[in-house]
Amino acid sequence: MNICSSKQRLSGSITVPGSKSHTIRALILASLAEGVSKIHNPLPSADCLSTASAMSLIGAEVELNLTTEGEPGSDWLVKGAGKNIHLPDDVVNVGNSGSLLYFLSPIASTFKGCSVFTGDESIRKRPVAHVADVLCQMGANAFTAIPGSKNCPLIIQGPVKSGCTVNTDGTASSQYISGLMMAALRMDKPIEINLSDPKETPYLVMTQKWLEKIGAKVEISSDFKHIKVQAPSKIESFECTVPSDWEAVAFPLVAALISGGNVCIENIDGSGTQGDDAIVEVLKSLGADINWDKEKNQITVTGKNRLTTEKFEDGVLHVNLSGYPDAICALAVAACFTEGTVSIEDIAVCRRKETDRIKVLKCELEKLGAVVEEGEDFMVIHGHSPYLADGKPNPAFALHGGEVESYNDHRVAMSLACLGLGLPEGMTVTVKNAECCAVSFPRFFEVMNTIGADFSKCKDVL
């Protein structure tokens, strides 16, 4: 499906779906528990549905409470495997979900026997050698199926030993570290994890909060280089409500800013467990008019202000995204509409997501007239506001329409579609294969159209 996007002024209220990160953690931990857990407001995205399906392979049952139209309901029930949990009884196909791959593979290593993990074309390009390394440190025999490859399929022969100490750098992602923390729930002795260069640390805190919710003892040093997890004597079922997804909030937030709109985003998560909420302060530092009412759990954003880096030294805003690298796509689009230079840094992990997001964003944004530099772990965008300080049109603003690729990366597709909303009248961005948005934001285009985005399907392009 190809989507056309053009100049619009957004207005109204919108609610984004529940958090993918929280939903997947809830599903996995509920599957390990004894009894029936209730999950309210889960995200019914492709990744979460892949996780729900995979839980049956270890002995759990997930009831999606389908609607009469066959869509997943807003309340899911998980009958945990508990003491009857077992080795995955088939190949685990994680679909497009890196979270499922990196979370469940360490858990699978605690069982005696072999398990196999694979996924779609994108997943089979994602590295797993670092996962195999830590599992081998713990006594498993873990290796990639294809000699010389660092990618899936991943084969694991367990069990790992209880009470291990693992040494790893942590730069590849936080996800396999969270997976090790969850695997500790199946061990009778604590696991200790030493990280030389931890990344995406807010997600480690999220995992810590979830493990503590079910009774585990978790210690994380202030520099995140040392983690210790001790399992509870028994994991009990629980009830939870999944908060809104900050990774999804970023798109209507940026879309409202660059379109000159006035949008209220409801059901905002103020718990601090999602590192992506830091994008609010980044955008405000550029002059964005954003009001976060934490009592009402809502954000109001008005695109009336000109975005600029003029108050920063040498007119350059340096943003370290190591804690929330998934914000790169939305922030890159905002930077294209900002007068000045935005340097997005410490983002090497973005090269190992659904796509090499640094390379992909540079390629596609340049097709639309942006000026982008890239390095191994950074991206610099030299942007321009559509308007001068006096409100007159800016002759240096050179963004224009065009045809761009999504690379089947949901965040790339959403960000490029949002970019079209801020272009001059008469210009259109066509995003190819845009249906991949369903991975993290089901019905993204329909939901955005309720506040005036007017995204539309367009004819196939060559």
ChimeraX attribute file (.defattr): number of C-alpha atoms within 10 A of each C-alpha:
attribute: neighborCount
match mode: 1-to-1
recipient: residues
	/A:1	13
	/A:2	20
	/A:3	22
	/A:4	21
	/A:5	25
	/A:6	24
	/A:7	22
	/A:8	24
	/A:9	20
	/A:10	26
	/A:11	19
	/A:12	13
	/A:13	16
	/A:14	19
	/A:15	18
	/A:16	25
	/A:17	25
	/A:18	27
	/A:19	26
	/A:20	27
	/A:21	23
	/A:22	24
	/A:23	27
	/A:24	23
	/A:25	23
	/A:26	23
	/A:27	26
	/A:28	22
	/A:29	21
	/A:30	31
	/A:31	28
	/A:32	28
	/A:33	24
	/A:34	21
	/A:35	17
	/A:36	21
	/A:37	23
	/A:38	18
	/A:39	21
	/A:40	18
	/A:41	18
	/A:42	27
	/A:43	29
	/A:44	26
	/A:45	22
	/A:46	20
	/A:47	24
	/A:48	26
	/A:49	21
	/A:50	20
	/A:51	26
	/A:52	25
	/A:53	17
	/A:54	25
	/A:55	25
	/A:56	19
	/A:57	17
	/A:58	23
	/A:59	20
	/A:60	27
	/A:61	20
	/A:62	22
	/A:63	15
	/A:64	20
	/A:65	14
	/A:66	13
	/A:67	10
	/A:68	8
	/A:69	6
	/A:70	9
	/A:71	11
	/A:72	18
	/A:73	17
	/A:74	16
	/A:75	16
	/A:76	20
	/A:77	18
	/A:78	28
	/A:79	22
	/A:80	29
	/A:81	21
	/A:82	21
	/A:83	12
	/A:84	11
	/A:85	19
	/A:86	17
	/A:87	19
	/A:88	23
	/A:89	13
	/A:90	14
	/A:91	16
	/A:92	26
	/A:93	20
	/A:94	24
	/A:95	22
	/A:96	22
	/A:97	23
	/A:98	20
	/A:99	21
	/A:100	26
	/A:101	27
	/A:102	22
	/A:103	22
	/A:104	26
	/A:105	27
	/A:106	27
	/A:107	24
	/A:108	27
	/A:109	28
	/A:110	26
	/A:111	20
	/A:112	15
	/A:113	15
	/A:114	20
	/A:115	21
	/A:116	21
	/A:117	26
	/A:118	20
	/A:119	20
	/A:120	13
	/A:121	12
	/A:122	18
	/A:123	25
	/A:124	18
	/A:125	18
	/A:126	20
	/A:127	20
	/A:128	25
	/A:129	18
	/A:130	19
	/A:131	27
	/A:132	22
	/A:133	17
	/A:134	21
	/A:135	26
	/A:136	20
	/A:137	18
	/A:138	21
	/A:139	17
	/A:140	24
	/A:141	18
	/A:142	25
	/A:143	24
	/A:144	21
	/A:145	17
	/A:146	12
	/A:147	8
	/A:148	7
	/A:149	14
	/A:150	20
	/A:151	20
	/A:152	25
	/A:153	23
	/A:154	24
	/A:155	21
	/A:156	28
	/A:157	21
	/A:158	23
	/A:159	20
	/A:160	24
	/A:161	19
	/A:162	17
	/A:163	16
	/A:164	17
	/A:165	16
	/A:166	19
	/A:167	16
	/A:168	19
	/A:169	14
	/A:170	21
	/A:171	17
	/A:172	24
	/A:173	23
	/A:174	21
	/A:175	23
	/A:176	24
	/A:177	26
	/A:178	23
	/A:179	24
	/A:180	25
	/A:181	29
	/A:182	27
	/A:183	23
	/A:184	27
	/A:185	28
	/A:186	21
	/A:187	19
	/A:188	14
	/A:189	15
	/A:190	20
	/A:191	24
	/A:192	22
	/A:193	23
	/A:194	18
	/A:195	19
	/A:196	15
	/A:197	13
	/A:198	22
	/A:199	26
	/A:200	23
	/A:201	19
	/A:202	19
	/A:203	23
	/A:204	24
	/A:205	19
	/A:206	20
	/A:207	25
	/A:208	22
	/A:209	15
	/A:210	17
	/A:211	24
	/A:212	16
	/A:213	13
	/A:214	19
	/A:215	17
	/A:216	22
	/A:217	16
	/A:218	20
	/A:219	14
	/A:220	16
	/A:221	9
	/A:222	8
	/A:223	11
	/A:224	19
	/A:225	18
	/A:226	17
	/A:227	21
	/A:228	17
	/A:229	26
	/A:230	24
	/A:231	24
	/A:232	18
	/A:233	11
	/A:234	16
	/A:235	24
	/A:236	19
	/A:237	20
	/A:238	18
	/A:239	13
	/A:240	15
	/A:241	15
	/A:242	20
	/A:243	25
	/A:244	24
	/A:245	26
	/A:246	26
	/A:247	24
	/A:248	24
	/A:249	25
	/A:250	21
	/A:251	27
	/A:252	26
	/A:253	27
	/A:254	27
	/A:255	30
	/A:256	27
	/A:257	29
	/A:258	33
	/A:259	26
	/A:260	21
	/A:261	23
	/A:262	20
	/A:263	24
	/A:264	22
	/A:265	19
	/A:266	18
	/A:267	19
	/A:268	23
	/A:269	20
	/A:270	17
	/A:271	10
	/A:272	12
	/A:273	19
	/A:274	25
	/A:275	22
	/A:276	23
	/A:277	21
	/A:278	15
	/A:279	23
	/A:280	18
	/A:281	12
	/A:282	15
	/A:283	21
	/A:284	13
	/A:285	16
	/A:286	23
	/A:287	19
	/A:288	22
	/A:289	19
	/A:290	19
	/A:291	14
	/A:292	16
	/A:293	13
	/A:294	13
	/A:295	8
	/A:296	10
	/A:297	13
	/A:298	20
	/A:299	20
	/A:300	18
	/A:301	24
	/A:302	21
	/A:303	23
	/A:304	16
	/A:305	16
	/A:306	23
	/A:307	29
	/A:308	26
	/A:309	21
	/A:310	16
	/A:311	12
	/A:312	14
	/A:313	9
	/A:314	10
	/A:315	14
	/A:316	19
	/A:317	22
	/A:318	16
	/A:319	15
	/A:320	14
	/A:321	25
	/A:322	23
	/A:323	21
	/A:324	21
	/A:325	24
	/A:326	23
	/A:327	23
	/A:328	23
	/A:329	23
	/A:330	26
	/A:331	21
	/A:332	27
	/A:333	26
	/A:334	27
	/A:335	29
	/A:336	28
	/A:337	28
	/A:338	27
	/A:339	26
	/A:340	22
	/A:341	24
	/A:342	26
	/A:343	20
	/A:344	24
	/A:345	19
	/A:346	18
	/A:347	26
	/A:348	22
	/A:349	22
	/A:350	24
	/A:351	17
	/A:352	17
	/A:353	21
	/A:354	21
	/A:355	22
	/A:356	15
	/A:357	24
	/A:358	28
	/A:359	16
	/A:360	18
	/A:361	24
	/A:362	19
	/A:363	15
	/A:364	18
	/A:365	22
	/A:366	16
	/A:367	16
	/A:368	20
	/A:369	16
	/A:370	23
	/A:371	18
	/A:372	21
	/A:373	15
	/A:374	15
	/A:375	12
	/A:376	13
	/A:377	15
	/A:378	18
	/A:379	22
	/A:380	22
	/A:381	25
	/A:382	18
	/A:383	28
	/A:384	25
	/A:385	24
	/A:386	24
	/A:387	19
	/A:388	15
	/A:389	13
	/A:390	8
	/A:391	10
	/A:392	9
	/A:393	12
	/A:394	15
	/A:395	11
	/A:396	13
	/A:397	21
	/A:398	18
	/A:399	25
	/A:400	21
	/A:401	19
	/A:402	17
	/A:403	18
	/A:404	22
	/A:405	19
	/A:406	26
	/A:407	19
	/A:408	19
	/A:409	23
	/A:410	21
	/A:411	27
	/A:412	27
	/A:413	24
	/A:414	25
	/A:415	26
	/A:416	28
	/A:417	29
	/A:418	31
	/A:419	30
	/A:420	30
	/A:421	30
	/A:422	28
	/A:423	25
	/A:424	18
	/A:425	11
	/A:426	9
	/A:427	16
	/A:428	21
	/A:429	23
	/A:430	27
	/A:431	28
	/A:432	24
	/A:433	19
	/A:434	27
	/A:435	21
	/A:436	22
	/A:437	22
	/A:438	16
	/A:439	23
	/A:440	25
	/A:441	26
	/A:442	18
	/A:443	14
	/A:444	21
	/A:445	22
	/A:446	14
	/A:447	18
	/A:448	21
	/A:449	15
	/A:450	14
	/A:451	21
	/A:452	16
	/A:453	26
	/A:454	19
	/A:455	22
	/A:456	16
	/A:457	15
	/A:458	14
	/A:459	12
	/A:460	11
	/A:461	9
	/A:462	5
